[in-house]
């Protein structure tokens, strides 16, 4: 690969890493909020989830702009879907409160599958196994929520916090790897 071309593509790749680190910090802050304010109203939790989708959607769209690999389109599609769902959830709070456990479970399932897919594309680099394992853990949490719909609000809050902590750690790992990596090879 041409060294000048390599240097040019590294800057956007590292910017994508910065966005992944930013996603990690926001997810961690949200996990702390859920952990330390568990008895806040269910309406607040519904609104927070809507805004999580909006934030993740916008961030994924930005990551796709700086991703010079074959997976940029998946980032863009994931971002658009997350953004549209987030806007819908914030606009329809009562409906969101009624279906929140299922929405969150499906979102975690999508998140886990996306992370596992990303780990497979990272595979020659070190740390891909941790990212893949994190994706599997997120998928397992999502199945737990999908097949136990009668869970109480407290259980939903606990699993919400666990899922957010796992996602935050995995996005942190992916961001650090993107910042340290050389340019993505085509």
Secondary structure, DSSP 8 states (H G I E B T S, - for coil): --HHHHHHHHHHHHHHHHHHHHHHHHHHHHHHHHHH-TTS-HHHHHHHHHHHHHHHHHHHHHHHHT--STTHHHHHHHHHHHHHHHHHHHH-HHHHHHHHHHHHHHHHHHHHHHHHHHHHHHTTSTTHHHHHHHHHHHHHHHHHHHH-TT--HHHHHHHHHHHHHHHHHHHHHHHHHHHHS-----
